[in-house]
Amino acid sequence: MSPTQPGGRDSKSTQAYEWIRARISSHEFGPGHRLVLGPIADALLMSPVPVREAIRRLEAEGLVTFEHNVGARVAHIDEGEYAHTMQTLGLVEGLATALSAPHLTEKELAHAEGLNTHMRGILEDFDPLAFTVVNQQFHSVLYLPCPNPHILELVARGWSRLSGLRGSTFAFVPGRAAQSVEEHTELLALIRGSADPLELELAARHHRWRTMNAYLQASRATVLP
């Protein structure tokens, strides 16, 4: 069987990659967690070879580090990189949302409202990964009509970089999720009320930065003696 055929090494490596990455994103495998080839391979009913390849891929993405005489571990988040990414994303996404507002249709706003209602439902049996996916969908509805393609490119780059740093901030600060849903409701009210563009831009920016601040505060609290 060729490695590229279904069931081959490439597909098994992808399966291992997705399995490990999902557990990193959900915080089941937290920072510093050892990724031992044997137990992972046994759990996935495969040899250690595709697991090793998956871990190398995760290392290239910055989610895994190798330590001498220790092996692979889930990487600790670089707080500086995270803060810089979130600060920048708050700026460009806030502007994109403000520029999009006049172009948003009632159908699109209703869709965003439905996504936010779905997020409220996820809170009842909280799944941070599902919440993160719908959260990104919600924001994309609000900023994608932005007529400036350069700003949209910067927003997409920010989301991509953020995903590489960690799959879900909400897995680390689940209490922030409920606050985020309420702030989404406020954003929709501002858009429907034809708020001043600067007011809307600042609301969207500070919404992103509040998530950043919640994560940084929780992260620093975990390393205090």
C-alpha positions in Angstrom: 0.0 0.0 0.0 1.4 3.4 -1.0 1.8 5.9 1.9 -0.5 8.3 0.0 -3.3 5.8 -0.3 -6.2 5.7 2.2 -5.0 3.9 5.3 -1.4 4.6 4.4 1.3 6.3 6.4 0.3 9.8 5.3 -3.3 9.4 6.3 -2.2 7.8 9.7 0.2 10.7 10.3 -2.7 13.2 9.6 -4.9 11.2 11.9 -2.3 11.3 14.7 -1.7 15.0 14.0 -5.4 15.9 14.3 -5.8 13.7 17.4 -2.9 15.3 19.3 -3.7 18.8 18.1 -7.3 18.5 19.3 -6.1 17.5 22.8 -3.7 20.4 22.9 -6.4 22.8 21.8 -8.9 21.5 24.4 -6.2 21.8 27.1 -6.4 18.1 27.8 -2.7 18.1 26.9 -1.6 21.3 28.7 1.7 23.2 28.4 4.6 20.9 29.4 2.6 17.7 28.8 4.9 14.9 27.6 4.0 13.3 24.3 5.2 9.8 24.5 5.2 7.9 21.2 4.2 4.5 22.5 1.0 5.3 24.4 -0.2 7.6 21.7 0.5 5.0 19.0 -1.3 2.3 21.1 -4.3 4.6 21.6 -4.5 5.2 17.8 -3.8 1.6 16.9 -0.9 2.5 14.7 2.9 2.3 14.8 5.0 5.0 16.3 6.3 6.2 12.9 3.2 8.3 11.8 3.0 9.6 15.4 6.5 10.8 15.2 5.8 12.5 11.9 2.7 14.2 13.4 4.7 15.4 16.4 7.4 16.9 14.0 4.6 18.7 12.2 3.3 20.1 15.5 6.8 21.2 16.3 7.0 23.1 13.1 3.8 24.9 14.0 5.2 25.8 17.4 2.8 23.7 19.4 5.4 21.2 20.5 9.0 21.5 21.7 11.8 18.9 22.1 13.9 18.8 25.2 17.2 16.9 25.6 16.7 13.7 27.6 13.0 14.4 27.9 11.5 14.3 24.4 8.5 16.0 23.0 6.4 18.3 25.2 3.4 20.6 24.5 4.9 24.0 24.2 4.3 26.8 26.6 2.6 29.8 25.0 4.9 32.7 24.3 3.0 35.4 26.1 4.6 38.2 24.2 3.8 36.7 20.9 0.2 36.0 22.0 -0.2 39.5 23.3 1.2 41.1 20.1 -1.0 38.9 17.9 -4.2 39.7 19.9 -3.3 43.5 20.1 -2.9 43.6 16.3 -5.9 41.5 15.6 -8.0 43.7 17.8 -6.9 46.8 15.8 -7.4 45.4 12.3 -10.6 43.4 13.1 -12.1 46.4 14.9 -11.5 48.6 11.8 -12.7 45.8 9.5 -16.0 45.5 11.5 -16.6 49.2 11.5 -16.0 49.4 7.7 -18.3 46.4 7.1 -21.2 47.7 9.1 -22.9 49.8 6.4 -22.7 46.8 4.0 -24.2 44.2 6.3 -27.6 43.0 5.3 -30.4 42.1 7.7 -30.0 38.5 6.6 -26.3 38.5 7.6 -27.0 40.2 10.9 -29.7 37.5 11.6 -27.1 34.8 10.8 -24.6 36.4 13.2 -27.3 36.6 15.9 -28.1 32.9 15.3 -24.5 32.0 15.7 -24.3 33.9 18.9 -27.4 32.1 20.2 -25.7 28.8 19.3 -22.7 29.9 21.3 -25.0 30.6 24.3 -26.2 27.1 24.0 -22.7 25.7 24.0 -22.1 27.3 27.4 -24.5 24.9 29.0 -22.2 21.9 28.4 -19.1 23.9 27.5 -17.0 22.7 24.6 -14.2 25.2 24.1 -13.3 23.9 20.7 -16.8 24.1 19.3 -17.2 27.5 20.9 -14.0 28.8 19.3 -15.2 27.6 15.8 -18.5 29.3 16.1 -16.9 32.4 17.6 -14.7 32.7 14.5 -17.7 32.2 12.3 -19.6 35.0 14.1 -16.8 37.5 13.7 -16.2 36.6 10.1 -19.9 37.5 9.3 -19.3 40.9 10.8 -15.9 41.7 9.1 -16.0 39.9 5.7 -18.0 42.6 3.9 -15.2 45.1 4.6 -14.4 46.8 1.3 -10.7 47.1 2.0 -8.9 43.9 0.9 -5.6 44.8 2.6 -7.3 45.0 6.0 -9.1 41.7 5.4 -5.7 40.1 4.6 -4.3 41.4 7.9 -7.3 40.0 9.8 -6.9 36.6 8.2 -3.2 36.6 9.0 -4.0 37.4 12.6 -6.5 34.6 13.0 -4.1 32.2 11.4 -1.2 33.2 13.7 -3.6 33.0 16.7 -4.6 29.4 15.7 -1.0 28.4 15.6 -0.3 29.7 19.1 -3.2 27.9 20.6 -6.4 26.3 19.3 -8.7 27.8 22.0 -8.1 30.5 24.5 -11.5 29.7 26.0 -10.2 26.2 27.1 -7.9 28.1 29.4 -10.3 30.8 30.5 -13.8 29.3 30.1 -15.4 32.0 32.2 -14.6 34.5 29.5 -16.9 32.7 27.0 -20.1 33.9 28.7 -18.9 37.5 28.7 -17.9 37.2 25.1 -21.4 36.2 24.1 -22.9 39.2 25.9 -20.4 41.5 24.1 -21.4 40.0 20.8 -25.0 41.1 21.6 -23.8 44.6 22.2 -21.8 44.6 18.9 -24.9 43.6 17.0 -27.0 46.3 18.8 -24.4 48.9 17.8 -24.5 47.8 14.1 -28.3 47.7 14.0 -28.4 51.1 15.6 -26.0 52.6 13.0 -23.5 53.6 15.7 -20.7 56.0 15.0 -18.0 54.0 13.2 -15.3 54.9 15.8 -17.6 53.7 18.6 -18.1 50.4 16.8 -14.4 50.0 16.0 -13.5 50.6 19.6 -16.1 48.2 20.9 -14.9 45.4 18.6 -11.3 46.2 19.5 -11.8 46.1 23.2 -13.9 42.9 22.9 -10.8 41.2 21.5 -8.5 42.8 24.0 -10.6 41.7 27.0 -10.1 38.1 25.9 -6.4 38.7 25.7 -6.3 40.3 29.1 -8.3 37.4 30.6 -6.0 34.9 29.2 -2.8 36.7 30.3 -4.1 37.2 33.8 -5.0 33.5 34.1 -1.7 32.4 32.6 0.3 34.5 35.0 -1.7 33.3 38.0 -0.8 29.7 37.2 2.9 30.3 37.5 2.8 32.1 40.8 4.3 30.2 43.8 
